[in-house]
Every structure is written in C-alpha cells, then in structure tokens.
Amino acid sequence: MSEALLEVNHLKKYFPVTEGLLNRTVGQVKAVDDISLTLQPGETFGLVGESGSGKSTVGRTILRLTEKTAGEVKFKGQDIHSLSSVELRLLRPQMQLIFQDPYSALNPRVRVGDAIGEALLDHGLCSRHEVRELVLESLDACGLSAYHIDRFPHEFSGGQRQRIGIARALILNPDLIIADEPVSALDVSIQAQIINLFSKLQRSKGMAYLFISHDLSVVEHLCSRIGVMYLGSMVETASRDELFHSPLHPYTKALLSAVPVPIPRLKRERIVLKGDIPSPANPPSGCKFHTRCPFAVEVCKAQTPVFRDAGGGHFVACHLV
Amino acid sequence: MEANSRMTGLHESRVQRQKSSLFRQSLKRLMKNKLAVAGFGVVVCMFVLCFIGPFFSPYTDNKINMTLMNKAPNLQHLLGTDALGRDILTRVMQAGRISLTVGLASMLLSVFIGALLGAIAGYYRGIADQVIMRIADLLMTIPSLPLLFIFGALLSEWKVRADYRMYIVMLMLSIVNWPGLARMVRGQMLSLREREFMQAAVVLGLRDSRKLFHHLLPNVVPLLIVMATLNIGGAILSESVLSFFGLGVMPPTPTWGNMIDAANNMIDFQDHPWLWIPPGLSIFATVIAINIFGDGLRDVLDPKQKR
C-alpha cells in the first residue's frame, strides 16, 4: 500500500459546555469521538450520518478550522495540528474545503474573479498577469462563463455560487478536497449537475475527496469507500458495494432501508428507528446506538464495541456481528 | 468574423456595466431620496461659496477700516461690516474655509484612527482588544465637551501660536471622536470574522493583511462612510463651540464659531444682528444639510441600522 494522503487516527473533538459568570466547564459535547480513517490519493471517501452526528466537525477539525481535543491528523505524513501557523498557511492550498452554504461562503464585496484568483496571488503561485488566464480556465472547468469574472456573488444563483466555490478551491490544484455537504443547499436538478462536476473534475485532475453528506444516494454515486457516523463515532466503514449490498451494522441497515427507490410497488422491509439521536453531551453508555437499536442486548449497554475488521476491509463497531 | 468581434464588443460593454453595478445601484437609490440630494446640494454650495467665493470679493478678510465700523448691510457690503470695519460676507466665506477644513480633516483623522484601531481590536482580540477598547472606554466616559474645554484651556495656558491652533483643534476633535468609531468597527469585525467566507479565507491560506484589508474592511466601508459623514457635522459644531468660547481657533483667523462670539455682547446682540446671524445660519445650514445627507446615505448603504 502506498503512503496514504490523509490519515486520521483516533481524532476527538470535545466542545466544553460552560455555565455561570466564571465560565465553569460543566460538561463536554463529544462532537467527534474517536474517529479514524485513511484516504489514498485520488480516492473518494464518503462520510454519512444524520444531523448532529459530527460529520462537519470531522471535516473542520481535519483542516484545523477548530483545534482537536486528541488524536492525530496526518496529511502527506505531516501532523497538521502540530504545524506552526506559517507552515500551515503554506500547506493550505493543497487541501481545500467546499462549503455547505454557497450563499455565505462568498464575500459579498469581492468580485468572483478576485475571489477565485486571490489565493494564487497571495501564495505567489503565479504572477499578476497570469492570474486572469488561470481564473478563466478554472471558471471554464466549472461550467461558468468568462463574463462572470467581474460580477459580484449576489448576481448568481445557488448552483452557480457553488460552482464558484469549487472553482476557487480547484484553481489551487489541491490534492484533497473536503466537501462539506456541498449539494444539500441546492435543489435536486442542480445537485445532479454539481455531483457530475465533482466526478468530472476528479477524472481530469485526480484529487481525493472527503465527501460529507447525509444523502446516501449522492454518496453511492460518487464514493468508492463510505464511512457511517453515529453520534460522533464511526460505526461502519466499507467499500461502496460492500456497504450497500451487505451492511453489517443495524444503524447502516436502518439508513439504507430509508433510501427511497424509484419502484413504487416494491415492498421492502423498512427498519424504523425509534426516537431521536441522543444528545452528544450525554451519550448513552456502552454502544451509543443501543437506545435505538432493534437488536440491542445486555452487552450493548455495558460495553463499548470495538471498531474492528469484519473481513476484507469492512470495519464495523457492533457486538452482534 | 465581424459578428464575432461585435459579440466580444458586447461582452466588453457588459463587463464595464457590471464593474460599477454595486456603486450605481446605491447611487440610484440615493437619488430617489430628494431630501438627501438637497442636503448634498447645500453642502456642495457651501464648499463652493467658501473656497471660491473669496476670490470674487473686493475685500480681504483682515483689512481693517475704522470708517466703516458696524455698518448695516448695504450694497457695498451685502452683509454689513463688523466692529473693525471688515466685510462680513468675506469673513463668513473665509471662516467657512477654516470651519469646513477643520470638520473634514478631523473626520478623516478620526475615521483613520477609529477604523484602524477598531479593526485591530476586533480582528486580533485578546490583549490588543483589551488595551484599545479600555482606552476608548476611558475617553468615552469623560463627556467630550468638558474634555475639549480642558484641552483648549491648556493650549491657551501654554501659549500655542495662533496659526498652529487650527491644527491642534483638528487633533483634539479626532481624539474625542475616534472611540465611537473604533467601537463600531470592532463590533462589525467581531460579527464578520465569524462569517463563513472568513473561514473560506482561512482555508485558502490567505495572509492576515489580505483578510483584513480585502475581506473585512470593505464590508465595514458603507457603515464607515455613513458615520464619517455624520461625523463632519458634529466636528464643525464642536469646533464652533470651542471657538465661540475662545478656546478653539483664535481671532484674527475667522471661523464661524468665533464670529458668533459677537453675540456675547448685549449691544451687538440687539443692535447689530448682521454680526452673528450670517455665521450662525452658515453653521445651522451646513450641519443640518450634512446630517440629512448622512441619514439618506445610511438608508441606502446600511438599511439595517435605523436610529
């Protein structure tokens, strides 16, 4: 196995809950609780889970937009959380983030061309008269026109703005793009365009994606490996075909049974989970899923299941598998 | 081929149009506000009158002529003459130069100090924020007028040369005015730095200076323009108050404030109203016009903030 592009080991991110005048810490929200994953160059890893499972926090902690609590993030062998701010700044162009909300991710007072080209100039990656050419190239690759270059973000639709966000990341030729629910704020027809854009760009540029989503069909279309998160922890990681055809964890099974299929008369077994996702400030003991798991037994309440290989790189954290 | 070049021509003009779109939209909306346009007109007239007017006057502002003491308005002296026989109209225009310059310059200086310190405090937070904002708080707790009086009295005590006093008055007014601006810029910075596009700037690895001057400050500029405009009016008023009390710019240099000083004298107040009404009206008209224009600007540039 070649050297991994991104290696995340036992990453934890706890947010303190403070109270009172003196900001006493009264508890911790375990947004990310012991996540490990590896990403090979050019690979697409999908991270799925319901709202509040900590997917976005994983992405942000990997890029050190928030400081970690424990664990290790290695990008090309360098520990991102121990770099100095100057070293980190120089490494930034190689790993980019696409934001969920294309409306707030662009500065309303910066022209599109400047927004896309400024990082190149700021890092001295090209000269002042080359930049326009490169911006036009990047706009073109993302399906935007040359005359868009001098416009302001408010003149664009949501789908176009997401393209601008992608063009802004793309122009730096990153090796890793973390896409934080890039299509969930868009309507369905635009979602398809943006997803196709993602796969087209990967074919031509060969960067790796960490694709965060709550939409299983999107992830199935795009990703070669998929990790399922529940309440800050990874419950199952497998290749796409493995996960969709033989899911092992009851939570994954429940999620898959909820994906709508375009065959109206198809009768299938639907696993309905009871209740809501518990609070990450006070997660259940043992297996975090036992409160909602239809197959839970005594051992699930007492012991935390180990995240282990169930054969052929299919990892799962469940006592019953 | 020709069609092609025409197409690119179309594109070019479109690009030109787009380039000014944000500014033009604002201008269009401002033009709809008749009151604000009128206010702007008055301010422009005032500037033209004060800076160009004296060249057409047959009199100089400091020419003393004892034979023409306290003459009521007549055809030779449209607004009359003062106790030293000087033409009031010429002096009002000359005074306007000083008053408007002091107002404008002190505004520029306080906006510069306020925006810079506010931006640093809001962006870096921590110790810089604490130090800057505590100094600002300190200056704001002292009412500005007594503070200006103390400064003014000190200047008189130290016998500062009369022609330097104008510059020192500018400085004094900026010292009193910057804390309010700094506080506001800081507040804006604090909210802007949490916005998602600033996270995008972090991910892109932009330098601090670029984040500050290309991303944060441009978002504060509309607010700053509005505050600066309203600030000019306040500065003109403060300067007049100081000069009226003899603590600002000293005669013989005329300012609107020290010309109204004539009203201090009961006889002049009752019998020679042409001594103090013209400078008084000038202050009144200018400050009101600036404030109306500033309010109009605020409605256009910063619609969320209503007084």
Interface residues (C-beta under 8 A of the other chain):
Chain A: L63 L65 L88 R89 L90 L91 R92 P93 Q96 L97 F99 D101 S104 A105 L106 N107 P108 R109 V110 D114 E118 A119 D122 H123 A146 Y147 I149 D150 R151 F152 E155 G165 R168 L172
Chain B: H11 R14 V15 Q18 K19 S21 L22 R195 E196 F197 Q199 A200 A201 V202 V203 L204 G205 L206 R207 R210 H214 H215 P218 N219
